Amino acid sequence: MLASLIYLIIYVVVIGLVIWLLRFLIDINPLGEPFRRVANIAVVVIGVLIIIMLLLNFVGNHLMALGLAGD
C-alpha cells in the first residue's frame, strides 16, 4: 500500500508539472484571447480528469485488496 501511495504522489506531481508547463506555453504563445482561454480550460479539465482517474484507480485497487469491492 505504501508503494502505491508513493507512485500516486509521484504521478500527481508529474501531472501537475505537465499542466503547469502546458499552461505556461499557452500563455507565452501569441494566440487570441478566446483561444487562449479555451486552451487553458481544456488543459485544466483534462488534467483534473486524469487525476480523478488515478485516485479512483488507487481507491479501487485497495478496496479489491480488502475484499470490499462488489463482484
MMTF fields as JSON, N, C-alpha, C and O atoms, coordinates in Angstrom:
{
  "mmtfVersion": "1.0.0",
  "mmtfProducer": "UNKNOWN",
  "numBonds": 283,
  "numAtoms": 284,
  "numGroups": 71,
  "numChains": 1,
  "numModels": 1,
  "chainsPerModel": [1],
  "groupsPerChain": [71],
  "chainIdList": ["A"],
  "bondAtomList": [4, 2, 8, 6, 12, 10, 16, 14, 20, 18, 24, 22, 28, 26, 32, 30, 36, 34, 40, 38, 44, 42, 48, 46, 52, 50, 56, 54, 60, 58, 64, 62, 68, 66, 72, 70, 76, 74, 80, 78, 84, 82, 88, 86, 92, 90, 96, 94, 100, 98, 104, 102, 108, 106, 112, 110, 116, 114, 120, 118, 124, 122, 128, 126, 132, 130, 136, 134, 140, 138, 144, 142, 148, 146, 152, 150, 156, 154, 160, 158, 164, 162, 168, 166, 172, 170, 176, 174, 180, 178, 184, 182, 188, 186, 192, 190, 196, 194, 200, 198, 204, 202, 208, 206, 212, 210, 216, 214, 220, 218, 224, 222, 228, 226, 232, 230, 236, 234, 240, 238, 244, 242, 248, 246, 252, 250, 256, 254, 260, 258, 264, 262, 268, 266, 272, 270, 276, 274, 280, 278],
  "bondOrderList": [1, 1, 1, 1, 1, 1, 1, 1, 1, 1, 1, 1, 1, 1, 1, 1, 1, 1, 1, 1, 1, 1, 1, 1, 1, 1, 1, 1, 1, 1, 1, 1, 1, 1, 1, 1, 1, 1, 1, 1, 1, 1, 1, 1, 1, 1, 1, 1, 1, 1, 1, 1, 1, 1, 1, 1, 1, 1, 1, 1, 1, 1, 1, 1, 1, 1, 1, 1, 1, 1],
  "groupList": [{"groupName": "MET", "atomNameList": ["N", "CA", "C", "O"], "elementList": ["N", "C", "C", "O"], "formalChargeList": [0, 0, 0, 0], "bondAtomList": [1, 0, 2, 1, 3, 2], "bondOrderList": [1, 1, 2], "singleLetterCode": "M", "chemCompType": "L-PEPTIDE LINKING"}, {"groupName": "LEU", "atomNameList": ["N", "CA", "C", "O"], "elementList": ["N", "C", "C", "O"], "formalChargeList": [0, 0, 0, 0], "bondAtomList": [1, 0, 2, 1, 3, 2], "bondOrderList": [1, 1, 2], "singleLetterCode": "L", "chemCompType": "L-PEPTIDE LINKING"}, {"groupName": "ALA", "atomNameList": ["N", "CA", "C", "O"], "elementList": ["N", "C", "C", "O"], "formalChargeList": [0, 0, 0, 0], "bondAtomList": [1, 0, 2, 1, 3, 2], "bondOrderList": [1, 1, 2], "singleLetterCode": "A", "chemCompType": "L-PEPTIDE LINKING"}, {"groupName": "SER", "atomNameList": ["N", "CA", "C", "O"], "elementList": ["N", "C", "C", "O"], "formalChargeList": [0, 0, 0, 0], "bondAtomList": [1, 0, 2, 1, 3, 2], "bondOrderList": [1, 1, 2], "singleLetterCode": "S", "chemCompType": "L-PEPTIDE LINKING"}, {"groupName": "ILE", "atomNameList": ["N", "CA", "C", "O"], "elementList": ["N", "C", "C", "O"], "formalChargeList": [0, 0, 0, 0], "bondAtomList": [1, 0, 2, 1, 3, 2], "bondOrderList": [1, 1, 2], "singleLetterCode": "I", "chemCompType": "L-PEPTIDE LINKING"}, {"groupName": "TYR", "atomNameList": ["N", "CA", "C", "O"], "elementList": ["N", "C", "C", "O"], "formalChargeList": [0, 0, 0, 0], "bondAtomList": [1, 0, 2, 1, 3, 2], "bondOrderList": [1, 1, 2], "singleLetterCode": "Y", "chemCompType": "L-PEPTIDE LINKING"}, {"groupName": "VAL", "atomNameList": ["N", "CA", "C", "O"], "elementList": ["N", "C", "C", "O"], "formalChargeList": [0, 0, 0, 0], "bondAtomList": [1, 0, 2, 1, 3, 2], "bondOrderList": [1, 1, 2], "singleLetterCode": "V", "chemCompType": "L-PEPTIDE LINKING"}, {"groupName": "GLY", "atomNameList": ["N", "CA", "C", "O"], "elementList": ["N", "C", "C", "O"], "formalChargeList": [0, 0, 0, 0], "bondAtomList": [1, 0, 2, 1, 3, 2], "bondOrderList": [1, 1, 2], "singleLetterCode": "G", "chemCompType": "PEPTIDE LINKING"}, {"groupName": "TRP", "atomNameList": ["N", "CA", "C", "O"], "elementList": ["N", "C", "C", "O"], "formalChargeList": [0, 0, 0, 0], "bondAtomList": [1, 0, 2, 1, 3, 2], "bondOrderList": [1, 1, 2], "singleLetterCode": "W", "chemCompType": "L-PEPTIDE LINKING"}, {"groupName": "ARG", "atomNameList": ["N", "CA", "C", "O"], "elementList": ["N", "C", "C", "O"], "formalChargeList": [0, 0, 0, 0], "bondAtomList": [1, 0, 2, 1, 3, 2], "bondOrderList": [1, 1, 2], "singleLetterCode": "R", "chemCompType": "L-PEPTIDE LINKING"}, {"groupName": "PHE", "atomNameList": ["N", "CA", "C", "O"], "elementList": ["N", "C", "C", "O"], "formalChargeList": [0, 0, 0, 0], "bondAtomList": [1, 0, 2, 1, 3, 2], "bondOrderList": [1, 1, 2], "singleLetterCode": "F", "chemCompType": "L-PEPTIDE LINKING"}, {"groupName": "ASP", "atomNameList": ["N", "CA", "C", "O"], "elementList": ["N", "C", "C", "O"], "formalChargeList": [0, 0, 0, 0], "bondAtomList": [1, 0, 2, 1, 3, 2], "bondOrderList": [1, 1, 2], "singleLetterCode": "D", "chemCompType": "L-PEPTIDE LINKING"}, {"groupName": "ASN", "atomNameList": ["N", "CA", "C", "O"], "elementList": ["N", "C", "C", "O"], "formalChargeList": [0, 0, 0, 0], "bondAtomList": [1, 0, 2, 1, 3, 2], "bondOrderList": [1, 1, 2], "singleLetterCode": "N", "chemCompType": "L-PEPTIDE LINKING"}, {"groupName": "PRO", "atomNameList": ["N", "CA", "C", "O"], "elementList": ["N", "C", "C", "O"], "formalChargeList": [0, 0, 0, 0], "bondAtomList": [1, 0, 2, 1, 3, 2], "bondOrderList": [1, 1, 2], "singleLetterCode": "P", "chemCompType": "L-PEPTIDE LINKING"}, {"groupName": "GLU", "atomNameList": ["N", "CA", "C", "O"], "elementList": ["N", "C", "C", "O"], "formalChargeList": [0, 0, 0, 0], "bondAtomList": [1, 0, 2, 1, 3, 2], "bondOrderList": [1, 1, 2], "singleLetterCode": "E", "chemCompType": "L-PEPTIDE LINKING"}, {"groupName": "HIS", "atomNameList": ["N", "CA", "C", "O"], "elementList": ["N", "C", "C", "O"], "formalChargeList": [0, 0, 0, 0], "bondAtomList": [1, 0, 2, 1, 3, 2], "bondOrderList": [1, 1, 2], "singleLetterCode": "H", "chemCompType": "L-PEPTIDE LINKING"}],
  "groupTypeList": [0, 1, 2, 3, 1, 4, 5, 1, 4, 4, 5, 6, 6, 6, 4, 7, 1, 6, 4, 8, 1, 1, 9, 10, 1, 4, 11, 4, 12, 13, 1, 7, 14, 13, 10, 9, 9, 6, 2, 12, 4, 2, 6, 6, 6, 4, 7, 6, 1, 4, 4, 4, 0, 1, 1, 1, 12, 10, 6, 7, 12, 15, 1, 0, 2, 1, 7, 1, 2, 7, 11],
  "groupIdList": [1, 2, 3, 4, 5, 6, 7, 8, 9, 10, 11, 12, 13, 14, 15, 16, 17, 18, 19, 20, 21, 22, 23, 24, 25, 26, 27, 28, 29, 30, 31, 32, 33, 34, 35, 36, 37, 38, 39, 40, 41, 42, 43, 44, 45, 46, 47, 48, 49, 50, 51, 52, 53, 54, 55, 56, 57, 58, 59, 60, 61, 62, 63, 64, 65, 66, 67, 68, 69, 70, 71],
  "secStructList": [7, 2, 2, 2, 2, 2, 2, 2, 2, 2, 2, 2, 2, 2, 2, 2, 2, 2, 2, 2, 2, 2, 2, 2, 2, 2, 2, 2, 1, 7, 7, 7, 2, 2, 2, 2, 2, 2, 2, 2, 2, 2, 2, 2, 2, 2, 2, 2, 2, 2, 2, 2, 2, 2, 2, 2, 2, 2, 2, 2, 2, 2, 2, 2, 2, 2, 6, 7, 1, 7, 7],
  "xCoordList": [0.817, 0.0, 0.874, 0.551, 1.957, 2.838, 3.487, 3.64, 3.864, 4.49, 3.508, 3.882, 2.258, 1.288, 0.954, 0.657, 0.999, 0.779, 1.921, 1.694, 3.133, 4.285, 4.177, 4.451, 3.777, 3.593, 2.484, 2.606, 1.414, 0.327, 0.809, 0.468, 1.586, 2.115, 3.04, 2.988, 3.873, 4.779, 3.976, 4.295, 2.936, 2.107, 1.421, 1.368, 0.895, 0.206, 1.182, 0.83, 2.397, 3.395, 3.786, 3.884, 4.008, 4.388, 3.254, 3.504, 2.027, 0.889, 0.752, 0.456, 0.964, 0.917, 1.973, 1.701, 3.176, 4.238, 3.921, 4.189, 3.358, 2.994, 1.885, 1.928, 0.893, -0.18, 0.382, 0.019, 1.267, 1.88, 2.663, 2.567, 3.427, 4.211, 3.312, 3.583, 2.255, 1.337, 0.655, 0.516, 0.223, -0.408, 0.589, 0.227, 1.843, 2.88, 3.109, 3.211, 3.189, 3.402, 2.218, 2.396, 1.025, -0.157, -0.134, -0.507, 0.303, 0.328, 1.372, 1.146, 2.518, 3.543, 3.325, 3.967, 2.436, 2.132, 1.238, 0.319, 1.485, 0.68, -0.68, -0.951, -1.519, -2.872, -3.828, -3.516, -4.966, -6.002, -6.575, -6.444, -7.206, -7.711, -8.737, -8.632, -9.72, -10.669, -9.997, -10.334, -9.054, -8.376, -7.502, -7.423, -6.85, -6.001, -6.848, -6.45, -7.991, -8.863, -9.391, -9.414, -9.813, -10.332, -9.231, -9.48, -8.028, -6.92, -6.569, -6.317, -6.548, -6.259, -7.319, -6.996, -8.578, -9.657, -9.562, -9.758, -9.263, -9.139, -8.0, -8.151, -6.865, -5.723, -6.065, -5.737, -6.717, -7.067, -8.093, -7.97, -9.099, -10.127, -9.517, -9.819, -8.68, -8.039, -7.141, -7.123, -6.394, -5.545, -6.34, -5.957, -7.449, -8.294, -8.9, -8.973, -9.331, -9.89, -8.845, -9.16, -7.62, -6.554, -6.282, -6.106, -6.247, -6.003, -7.16, -6.933, -8.4, -9.549, -9.465, -9.757, -9.067, -8.922, -7.858, -8.052, -6.738, -5.695, -6.176, -5.895, -6.901, -7.41, -8.436, -8.41, -9.338, -10.317, -9.652, -10.076, -8.621, -7.88, -7.182, -7.17, -6.603, -5.924, -6.903, -6.618, -8.053, -9.047, -9.634, -9.847, -9.895, -10.466, -9.544, -10.001, -8.247, -7.306, -7.262, -7.151, -7.346, -7.283, -8.591, -8.578, -9.704, -10.966, -11.008, -11.534, -10.446, -10.391, -9.456, -9.725, -8.354, -7.404, -8.03, -7.724, -8.902, -9.554, -10.788, -11.341, -11.221, -12.386, -13.694, -14.738, -13.654, -14.855, -15.527, -16.633, -14.881, -15.451, -16.505, -16.434, -17.479, -18.533, -17.994, -16.906, -18.776, -18.351, -18.443, -18.123],
  "yCoordList": [-1.182, 0.0, 1.264, 2.25, 1.221, 2.379, 2.649, 3.802, 1.588, 1.772, 2.388, 3.27, 1.935, 2.506, 3.951, 4.756, 4.287, 5.679, 6.575, 7.712, 6.064, 6.826, 7.03, 8.121, 5.978, 6.11, 7.121, 7.907, 7.099, 8.043, 9.477, 10.356, 9.719, 11.06, 11.492, 12.639, 10.592, 10.917, 11.243, 12.207, 10.454, 10.722, 12.082, 12.824, 12.409, 13.691, 14.855, 15.865, 14.727, 15.787, 15.939, 17.06, 14.83, 14.894, 15.491, 16.322, 15.085, 15.641, 17.126, 17.905, 17.531, 18.946, 19.746, 20.85, 19.198, 19.887, 19.985, 21.011, 18.938, 18.959, 19.976, 20.709, 20.028, 21.014, 22.422, 23.298, 22.645, 23.96, 24.339, 25.471, 23.402, 23.679, 23.99, 24.922, 23.221, 23.472, 24.825, 25.552, 25.174, 26.483, 27.606, 28.644, 27.41, 28.414, 28.598, 29.725, 27.487, 27.562, 28.202, 28.913, 27.952, 28.58, 30.086, 30.867, 30.494, 31.917, 32.688, 33.847, 32.063, 32.805, 32.746, 33.479, 31.888, 31.783, 32.947, 33.306, 33.543, 34.706, 34.306, 34.535, 33.715, 33.361, 34.49, 35.33, 34.496, 35.448, 35.076, 33.937, 36.039, 35.809, 34.674, 33.859, 34.578, 33.46, 32.095, 31.154, 31.983, 30.697, 30.342, 29.18, 31.347, 31.118, 30.645, 29.728, 31.251, 30.863, 29.445, 28.653, 29.128, 27.778, 26.738, 25.669, 27.037, 26.091, 25.884, 24.753, 26.954, 26.815, 25.985, 25.127, 26.235, 25.455, 23.991, 23.104, 23.731, 22.346, 21.623, 20.464, 22.291, 21.669, 21.359, 20.281, 22.285, 22.064, 20.951, 20.105, 20.936, 19.891, 18.518, 17.565, 18.402, 17.118, 16.686, 15.51, 17.63, 17.304, 16.839, 15.879, 17.518, 17.118, 15.744, 14.929, 15.477, 14.156, 13.052, 11.964, 13.32, 12.326, 12.072, 10.923, 13.127, 12.952, 12.208, 11.352, 12.517, 11.782, 10.311, 9.442, 10.021, 8.634, 7.904, 6.753, 8.578, 7.955, 7.69, 6.635, 8.65, 8.467, 7.342, 6.541, 7.273, 6.185, 4.832, 3.848, 4.772, 3.527, 3.125, 1.949, 4.099, 3.837, 3.296, 2.298, 3.947, 3.518, 2.164, 1.305, 1.973, 0.707, -0.471, -1.544, -0.285, -1.374, -1.754, -2.934, -0.777, -1.071, -1.65, -2.443, -1.276, -1.893, -3.36, -4.216, -3.635, -5.022, -5.843, -7.014, -5.237, -5.961, -6.282, -7.312, -5.401, -5.627, -6.516, -6.954, -6.783, -7.619, -6.862, -7.476, -5.541, -4.731, -4.357, -3.817, -4.634, -4.277, -5.3, -6.465, -4.854, -5.758, -6.702, -6.503, -7.739, -8.741, -8.233, -8.948],
  "zCoordList": [0.0, 0.0, 0.0, -0.662, 0.733, 0.798, -0.556, -0.96, -1.247, -2.562, -3.554, -4.328, -3.54, -4.467, -4.102, -4.985, -2.819, -2.414, -2.887, -3.3, -2.827, -3.323, -4.831, -5.331, -5.562, -7.005, -7.318, -8.258, -6.537, -6.744, -6.547, -7.338, -5.517, -5.268, -6.398, -6.84, -6.859, -7.973, -9.23, -9.925, -9.538, -10.704, -10.605, -11.585, -9.423, -9.254, -9.428, -10.037, -8.905, -9.069, -10.538, -11.038, -11.228, -12.644, -13.477, -14.35, -13.22, -13.958, -13.671, -14.577, -12.42, -12.083, -12.822, -13.294, -12.927, -13.674, -15.16, -15.785, -15.724, -17.145, -17.39, -18.378, -16.503, -16.643, -16.537, -17.322, -15.566, -15.418, -16.685, -17.159, -17.223, -18.427, -19.623, -20.38, -19.792, -20.905, -20.764, -21.748, -19.544, -19.344, -19.589, -20.142, -19.182, -19.431, -20.923, -21.407, -21.652, -23.101, -23.816, -24.805, -23.321, -23.914, -23.663, -24.538, -22.473, -22.141, -22.933, -23.282, -23.225, -23.962, -25.475, -26.227, -25.91, -27.332, -27.75, -27.013, -28.914, -29.327, -29.905, -31.084, -29.078, -29.505, -29.132, -28.288, -29.756, -29.373, -28.012, -27.562, -27.366, -26.014, -25.921, -25.003, -26.818, -26.662, -26.818, -26.1, -27.748, -27.957, -26.756, -26.358, -26.188, -25.012, -23.833, -23.116, -23.631, -22.518, -22.713, -21.77, -23.923, -24.208, -24.025, -23.468, -24.482, -24.34, -22.869, -22.452, -22.076, -20.652, -19.948, -19.126, -20.265, -19.654, -20.056, -19.225, -21.329, -21.795, -21.085, -20.7, -20.908, -20.228, -18.779, -18.283, -18.101, -16.697, -16.559, -15.672, -17.418, -17.339, -17.599, -16.88, -18.595, -18.885, -17.73, -17.366, -17.149, -16.009, -14.802, -14.134, -14.518, -13.384, -13.63, -12.71, -14.848, -15.151, -14.997, -14.515, -15.397, -15.238, -13.754, -13.347, -12.949, -11.505, -10.854, -9.999, -11.24, -10.7, -11.081, -10.26, -12.323, -12.754, -11.927, -11.537, -11.663, -10.842, -9.421, -8.853, -8.847, -7.489, -7.418, -6.484, -8.395, -8.402, -8.584, -7.978, -9.406, -9.591, -8.297, -7.932, -7.609, -6.34, -5.303, -4.641, -5.158, -4.169, -4.566, -3.711, -5.861, -6.315, -6.066, -5.671, -6.294, -6.052, -4.577, -4.245, -3.701, -2.284, -1.763, -0.822, -2.345, -1.969, -2.408, -1.697, -3.59, -4.053, -3.18, -2.913, -2.731, -1.882, -0.526, 0.075, -0.049, 1.238, 1.115, 2.125, -0.109, -0.323, -0.155, 0.066, -0.255, -0.074, -1.38, -1.375, -2.488, -3.79, -4.179, -3.785, -4.952, -5.433, -6.484, -7.023, -6.771, -7.759, -9.118, -10.068]
}
